[in-house]
Amino acid sequence: MTSTPPPSDVPPPHSPGPGPGPAAPPPGWENPAVRADRRLVEMLQELRVLQTGVQIVFAFLLGVAFTPRFAELTDAQQDVYVATLLLSVVAAAVLATPVALHRGLYHHPGKERIVTVSVRVAQVGLLLLACALTGAVLLVLDVVLGTALALPITGAIALIFGVLWFVLPWAVRRAAAGDRT
């Protein structure tokens, strides 16, 4: 007695293309569950890179407080320091949240929802990281160059983060949506 095997998440067989190695699966073979798994794994890999940046900023900020020169900072500089330190800690927590969701809901059937929530949380984490990095730049430049130069340079840095991390992805997504219509 023969039976048909149940459908799987493996791409359908296809004829190999020319050259060595397996040919790429045909476009669109992913079902929603496989796509959600792939998207979550890709996002978690991206977050590993961001976590390193957060850890470097946080380590720098921790070290600053224990230097002899810290006592020479003005009240405003110490306020920037505290705000930046807290932003970096919150950024670390927020950017680690998708990992916690993934671990806590590992075999949960709602993987697509986990991905959607994780993407939003990661976007908030990027905003917090951009603010923490900008604050660190402001603190260093204020100490080294003075407030008059630190503020416009830091403003330019904040603008660069905004354009590269938020405006550019939005513009590319919008252009891609326009290409499909």
N, C-alpha and C positions, 0 to 999 in steps of 0.2 A: 504494500500500500504506500503510495507516494503522496506527499502533501507539499503544498507550496509554503516556502519559508515565510515567516512574517516580514513585513517591510522593516527596513533598518535605516539608520541614519548614515549609512555608507553610500557614497555616490554611486549612481548606476554604472554598470559596465559600459565601456566605450572602446572604440578602436584606438590603439595607440597611435600617436602622431609620429612623424619622422624623427629620427634621432634617438639618442639613448635616454633612458629613464621613463617614468610613467608620464602620460599626458595629463594635462590639467582636467579636472572634472568640468562638465558643461556648466555654463552659467545658470544660476537659479536652482541648483539642485538642493540647496539647504532648505530644510523645513524650519519652522519658527523656533523649535526647541534647540536645534543645532546652531542656528544663527545666534540665539540668545547666549548659548554657552560660549561660542567663539567671541562674541562682543564683550562678554564679561572677562574672559581670559585676556583679551587684548587690553581692556581698560586696566585690569589689575597690573599688567606689565608696565603700562604707562605710569601708573601711580607709584610704582617702585622707583622710577627715575625721579619723580617729584619729591618723594620722601627723602631722598638723599639731599636734595637742595634745602628742604626744610631743616633737616638735621644739621647741615653745615651752618645755616644762619643761626639756629638755636645755639649751637656750640660756640659760635663767635660771640653771640650776645651774653651767654653765661660767663665767658672769659672776661668780657669787658668789665663786668661788675667787680671783679677781683683784681683789677689793675690799680696801681697807686694813682694813676691819673683820673680815675673815675670820680674821686672826691672833688676834682677841679671842675667837673661839668656844672653848667648852670642848671637852675631849676627846670627851665624849658627843655634842655638837653636830656635831663634825667626823666622828664615826662615822655619825651620821644622814645627814650630807651625802654621804659616800662611798657608803653603802648606797643612797641615793636616786639618786645619779648613775649607779651601776651598774645599778640597776633600770630607769632610763629608757633606758639604752643597750640593755639586753637586751630591753626592751619594744619598742624601735624595730626590733631585729633580728627578733623573733618576729612582730611585726605586718607586717613586709615579706616574711615567708616565703611567704604565699600568692601574692604577686606573683611571687616567684622560681619557685615551683612552676608557676604559670601560664605564665611565659616558658619555663621549662625543658622543660615537657611540653605545649607549645602544641597540636600536632596529635595528641597521644597519644589513643588511643581510650578510655582509662579516665577520662574527664572526671568521671563521677559520683564516683569514688574520690578524685580531686583535690579536688572540692568538699567531700567528707566530711572529708578530712584538713585542708583549709584552715579549715573551720569550727572544728575542735578546736584548731588552732594559734591561730586568732583569739581563741578563748575564753581560752587561756593568756595571750595578749598583753593582753587586757582586764584580767586579774587582775594582771599585772605593771604595767600602766599605772596601775591603781587604787592599787597599792602605792607606785609612784613619786610619784603626785600626793599621796597621803596623807603620804608622807615629806617632800615639799616643804612641805606645810602644817605638819607638825610642826616642821620646822626654822625656818620663818619665825615661827610662833607662839611657839616656845620663846625665840627671840631677842627678840621684841617684847613678849610678855606674861609670859614665865617658864614654867617646867616645870609648875607647879601648874595653870595654866589651859590650857596647850598640850595636855596629855595628854587631858583629857576632851573638849575640842573636837575634837581629831584623832580620837579614838575615835568621836565622832558622825559625822565626815566619812567614816571607814572604813565605818561602819554604813550610811550613805547610799549609798555605792558598792555595797556588798554587796547591799542591797535593790534598788536600781534596776537594776543591771547583771546580777545573777545570780538573786535570788529572784523578782523580778517576771517576767522572761521564763519561768522555770520554772513559776510559778503560772499564767500565761496559757496556756502550752503544755498544762499539766495540765487546765485548765478547758476548753480547746478539745477535748482528747481525750475529756473527759467529755461534751461536747456531742454528739459523734459517736456515742456509745453509747446 
